[in-house]
Amino acid sequence: MNKPIEEQTLVERLRIRASIRRNNTERKSVQEGKPDRIAELLEKAADEIERKDNIINGLLEHIEMLKGGGNDNL
């Protein structure tokens, strides 16, 4: 079961929207079996947000480690 929209992350919402576009049989691109460029763009945006979130979280962990007196890594 999907979470209510208020509880979904932006990444989840972008991926859901891409999936909806790809599965909408009334869309011309779906009927013709062609890729949906907007859905692909939504997926790429979600991937990029996830990638940057991971970088930020890694940096925050590193900062916390350094605050704990672990200056050995500098």
Secondary structure in CASP SS format (residue, H / E / C, confidence):
PFRMAT SS
TARGET T0000
AUTHOR 0000-0000-0000
METHOD secondary structure of the structure
MODEL  1
M C 1.00
N C 1.00
K C 1.00
P C 1.00
I H 1.00
E H 1.00
E H 1.00
Q C 1.00
T C 1.00
L H 1.00
V H 1.00
E H 1.00
R H 1.00
L H 1.00
R H 1.00
I H 1.00
R H 1.00
A H 1.00
S H 1.00
I H 1.00
R H 1.00
R H 1.00
N H 1.00
N C 1.00
T C 1.00
E C 1.00
R C 1.00
K H 1.00
S H 1.00
V H 1.00
Q H 1.00
E C 1.00
G C 1.00
K C 1.00
P C 1.00
D C 1.00
R H 1.00
I H 1.00
A H 1.00
E H 1.00
L H 1.00
L H 1.00
E H 1.00
K H 1.00
A H 1.00
A H 1.00
D H 1.00
E H 1.00
I H 1.00
E H 1.00
R H 1.00
K H 1.00
D H 1.00
N H 1.00
I H 1.00
I H 1.00
N H 1.00
G H 1.00
L H 1.00
L H 1.00
E H 1.00
H H 1.00
I H 1.00
E H 1.00
M H 1.00
L H 1.00
K H 1.00
G C 1.00
G C 1.00
G C 1.00
N H 1.00
D H 1.00
N H 1.00
L C 1.00
END
